[in-house]
């Protein structure tokens, strides 16, 4: 059954994000997420505290954090504390680090470091002792569970998700690429002796319900440009035959990326993105068109569609989904 989430960038004031989180809860969403990029936007954890104390049911977490912005013991402690505050509603999305690392002149971390961080943070946040760089370490007061969602694109990171993740975050809504990716998640799960069926799959992408397709495309064109950062990294590490053309071909026209406009509607660096790519990577159009795309993703095994809400009317998108789309899927608003 498909559930729904919504992701915010933490522009001030925090009160606005809290209002939108409450609106999402009222409209049947199951998750509220926030981008964790501490230089570009406000810090996630104080805002999560506000969301936790002003909502009752919706699950809360970063989409995504990384192992390097904060020491892994700090991340574990923060999320375990928020689990106490929220009544056990915290989740963690984590990746190698894109904007949070690059804007301070640092590269994303290795997949190996990501995988180790997933295990360490989860164990600590759920109260288990870990070997932290040679020192036995435990948050004896911490109580779980803390589901861990791993963001991945390439085969190596996807296998990592299969080995350690409770959920996989795919930052796009292209059914072909989602299906291609899952083979590597299955391989990772098999390596670790896990059941692939126990790993939830998320498709995270902008959405816009409207009859005005031109306006919708203009609102979300920034997103494939954001995805291109990850694809550029992939083509440096893999042979072209190892990656689907549907993922790599569109970056040939890219000439630059400006992190000052990261995730911003109207970003100049997104001009290279064609309408065809926008339509594949996002969920836009009439309610009927959006429903058809969501049903296609659900049929592939996607368990959550997470709306990247960086558009001119995030409240309108939330309400459109709450009224027109979430009711079409059983289980919305009941997790």
C-alpha positions in Angstrom: 0.0 0.0 0.0 1.4 3.4 -1.0 1.9 5.9 1.8 2.8 9.6 1.4 5.4 11.9 2.7 6.4 15.5 2.1 9.8 17.1 2.3 10.6 20.7 3.1 13.6 22.9 2.8 14.0 24.8 6.1 13.8 28.5 5.0 12.8 30.8 7.8 10.6 31.1 9.7 10.4 27.7 11.3 6.7 28.4 12.2 5.8 28.1 8.5 7.3 24.6 8.2 5.4 23.6 11.4 2.2 24.9 9.8 2.8 22.8 6.7 3.7 19.7 8.7 0.4 20.0 10.5 -1.4 20.5 7.2 0.2 17.4 5.9 -0.9 15.4 8.9 -4.4 16.7 8.6 -4.5 15.6 4.9 -3.5 12.0 5.5 0.3 12.1 5.0 2.3 9.6 7.0 5.7 11.3 6.9 7.2 14.7 7.0 10.9 15.1 6.0 13.4 18.0 5.7 16.6 18.5 3.8 19.6 18.5 6.1 22.0 21.1 4.6 23.0 23.3 7.5 24.6 26.1 5.6 21.9 26.5 2.9 19.0 26.3 5.4 18.3 26.2 9.1 19.2 23.3 11.2 16.8 20.3 11.1 16.8 19.2 14.7 15.4 22.3 16.4 12.7 22.4 13.7 12.0 18.7 14.2 11.4 19.5 17.9 8.8 22.0 17.0 7.1 19.7 14.5 7.1 16.8 17.1 5.4 18.9 19.7 2.8 20.3 17.3 1.7 17.1 15.6 0.4 13.8 16.9 0.8 11.0 14.4 3.1 11.9 11.5 6.6 10.4 11.3 9.5 12.9 11.1 13.1 12.7 9.8 15.9 14.1 7.7 15.8 13.3 4.0 18.7 13.2 4.1 21.4 13.7 6.6 25.0 12.4 6.1 27.8 10.8 8.3 30.1 13.9 8.2 28.1 17.0 9.1 27.8 15.8 12.7 29.7 13.0 14.5 27.6 9.9 14.3 27.2 9.8 18.1 25.7 13.3 17.9 23.2 12.2 15.2 22.3 9.1 17.2 21.8 11.1 20.4 19.7 13.8 18.7 17.4 11.3 17.0 17.1 9.2 20.1 16.2 12.4 22.1 13.6 13.3 19.5 12.2 9.8 19.6 11.4 10.5 23.3 9.9 13.9 22.5 7.8 12.6 19.6 6.6 9.4 21.2 8.7 7.2 18.9 7.9 8.9 15.6 11.5 9.6 14.3 13.0 8.0 11.2 16.4 8.8 9.5 17.1 9.3 5.9 20.9 9.3 5.2 23.2 9.5 2.2 26.7 10.3 1.3 26.2 14.1 1.5 25.6 16.4 -1.5 24.9 20.0 -0.8 25.8 19.9 2.9 29.3 18.8 1.9 29.9 20.6 -1.3 28.9 24.0 -0.1 31.8 23.8 2.5 34.2 22.5 -0.1 34.1 18.9 0.9 33.2 15.8 -1.2 30.5 13.3 -0.3 31.7 10.5 2.0 32.5 7.0 0.7 29.8 4.3 0.5 31.9 2.3 3.1 31.6 5.2 5.6 27.9 5.5 4.9 27.3 1.9 5.5 29.3 1.9 8.8 27.4 5.0 9.9 24.0 3.4 9.3 24.8 0.5 11.6 26.4 2.7 14.3 23.6 5.3 14.4 20.9 2.7 14.4 22.5 0.7 17.2 23.2 3.7 19.4 19.8 5.3 18.9 18.1 2.0 19.8 20.2 1.6 23.0 22.7 -1.0 21.9 26.4 -0.7 22.7 28.8 -0.1 19.8 32.6 -0.1 19.3 33.2 3.6 18.5 36.7 3.9 17.2 37.9 1.4 19.8 35.8 2.7 22.7 32.7 0.8 23.9 29.9 3.4 23.7 26.2 3.2 24.6 23.3 5.6 24.9 21.9 3.7 27.9 18.8 6.0 28.0 17.9 5.6 24.3 14.9 3.6 23.2 14.1 2.6 19.6 13.2 1.8 17.1 14.9 4.1 14.5 14.1 3.1 10.9 17.0 3.9 8.6 16.4 4.9 5.0 19.4 5.1 2.7 19.5 7.4 -0.4 21.2 5.8 -3.3 21.6 5.9 -7.1 24.6 3.8 -8.2 25.0 0.0 -7.9 27.5 0.2 -5.0 25.3 2.4 -2.9 22.1 0.5 -3.8 23.8 -2.7 -2.6 24.7 -0.9 0.6 21.0 -0.1 1.1 20.1 -3.7 0.6 22.6 -4.8 3.3 21.7 -2.2 6.0 18.6 -0.2 5.3 15.0 -0.4 6.5 14.1 1.7 3.5 15.6 2.9 0.2 15.3 6.5 -1.0 15.2 6.9 -4.8 15.2 10.6 -5.6 13.2 10.4 -8.8 9.9 9.1 -10.0 10.9 7.4 -13.2 9.5 3.9 -13.1 12.1 2.5 -15.5 15.0 3.7 -13.3 13.4 2.6 -10.1 12.9 -0.9 -11.5 16.5 -0.9 -12.8 17.8 0.1 -9.3 16.0 -2.6 -7.3 18.1 -5.4 -8.8 21.1 -4.1 -6.9 19.2 -3.6 -3.7 18.1 -7.3 -4.0 21.8 -8.3 -4.5 22.8 -6.4 -1.3 20.0 -7.9 0.7 21.0 -11.4 -0.4 24.7 -10.7 0.5 23.5 -9.8 4.1 21.1 -12.7 4.4 18.2 -10.3 4.5 14.8 -10.4 2.8 14.4 -7.8 0.1 10.7 -7.7 0.9 11.5 -6.2 4.3 13.0 -3.1 2.7 10.6 -0.3 2.0 11.1 1.6 -1.2 10.5 5.4 -1.5 10.2 7.5 -4.6 11.0 11.1 -3.7 10.3 13.8 -6.3 8.4 17.0 -6.8 4.7 16.9 -7.6 2.2 19.4 -8.9 -1.5 18.8 -9.6 -2.7 21.1 -12.3 -4.1 21.3 -15.8 -1.4 23.8 -16.7 1.5 21.4 -17.6 3.8 24.3 -18.7 3.5 25.9 -15.3 4.0 22.6 -13.5 7.2 21.9 -15.5 8.6 25.4 -14.7 8.0 24.8 -11.0 9.9 21.5 -10.9 12.6 21.8 -13.6 15.2 22.4 -10.8 14.8 18.8 -9.7 16.4 16.8 -12.6 19.2 19.4 -12.4 19.6 18.4 -8.7 19.7 14.8 -9.7 22.4 15.6 -12.2 24.9 16.2 -9.4 24.6 12.6 -8.4 24.7 11.3 -12.0 27.9 13.3 -12.8 29.5 11.4 -9.9 28.2 8.1 -11.1 29.6 8.5 -14.7 33.0 9.1 -13.2 33.0 5.8 -11.4 31.1 3.5 -13.7 31.3 2.4 -17.4 28.5 3.8 -19.5 27.2 0.2 -20.0 26.8 -0.2 -16.2 24.2 2.6 -16.0 20.9 3.1 -17.8 20.8 5.8 -20.6 17.6 7.0 -19.1 19.6 8.2 -16.1 22.8 9.5 -17.8 21.9 10.9 -21.2 20.3 14.1 -19.9 23.5 15.4 -18.3 25.3 15.8 -21.6 23.7 19.3 -22.0 24.6 20.4 -18.5 27.4 23.0 -18.1 27.3 24.1 -14.5 25.4 23.9 -11.2 25.0 26.7 -8.7 24.4 25.5 -5.1 23.2 29.0 -4.2 20.0 28.0 -6.2 19.9 24.4 -4.9 16.3 23.2 -5.0 15.0 26.6 -6.1 12.2 27.1 -8.6 13.6 29.1 -11.6 17.2 28.1 -11.0 19.2 29.2 -14.1 21.4 26.2 -14.1 18.3 24.0 -14.8 17.7 25.4 -18.2 19.4 22.4 -19.8 16.6 20.0 -18.5 14.1 19.1 -21.2 10.3 18.7 -20.7 10.7 15.0 -21.4 13.1 14.5 -18.5 10.9 16.6 -16.2 7.9 14.5 -17.0 9.9 11.3 -16.3 11.5 12.3 -13.1 8.5 14.1 -11.5 4.8 13.6 -10.8 2.9 16.4 -12.5 -0.3 17.0 -14.5 -3.9 16.5 -13.8 -5.0 14.4 -10.8 -5.7 11.5 -13.3 -2.2 11.8 -14.8 -0.6 11.9 -11.3 -2.7 8.9 -10.1 -1.6 6.9 -13.1 2.1 7.6 -12.4 1.7 6.8 -8.7 -0.1 3.5 -9.5 2.8 2.6 -11.8 5.3 3.2 -9.1 3.2 1.3 -6.6 3.1 -1.7 -8.9 6.9 -1.8 -8.9 6.9 -2.1 -5.1 7.2 1.6 -4.1 5.8 1.9 -0.5 6.1 5.7 -0.1 5.8 8.6 -2.5 7.6 11.6 -0.9 6.8 15.0 -2.4 9.6 17.5 -2.7 7.5 20.6 -1.9 9.8 23.3 -3.3 7.2 25.0 -5.5 5.2 28.2 -5.4 2.3 26.7 -3.5 3.4 23.8 -1.2 0.1 24.0 0.8 -1.9 23.7 -2.4 0.1 20.6 -3.4 -0.5 19.0 0.0 -4.2 19.7 -0.1 -4.5 18.5 -3.7 -3.0 15.2 -2.7 -5.1 15.0 0.5 -8.3 15.5 -1.4 -7.7 13.9 -4.8 -4.9 11.3 -4.6 -4.3 9.9 -1.1 -7.9 8.6 -0.8 -7.3 6.5 -3.9 -4.7 4.4 -1.9 -5.7 2.3 1.1 -3.7 2.9 4.3 -3.0 6.7 3.8 -2.9 8.5 7.1 -3.0 5.4 9.3 0.7 4.5 9.9 
